[in-house]
Amino acid sequence: MGILAGKNIVVTGVLTEASLAFGVAQLAQREGATVLLTGAGRGLSITERTARKLDTPAPEIGRAHV
């Protein structure tokens, strides 16, 4: 296991596979962390799609656009 084994990591700003946040989430998973993604508004649906592209699809939380 990696240096983040057993740790929980929250990452925000995952909109595309090219985003820095996606890279952080992916690396954290590969190092053993459980990753949770956050998003808000219209970006949440994009975050949901991108979350499925991680090595292990990550759950996401956010607020609906109000």
C-alpha angles and dihedrals in degrees: 000000000000134000093272097053110145094011127123117221128191115204126186129188099047103150104137139012087251094059121109089232091058090052091050092049092048094048092046090054092048089052091054104264127138106236128209120188125208132201141158140210119348091346092067093076090051090049090051092054094045092047089065090060095063119102087256112023107246125217116243133207132193148128125276116245108271 
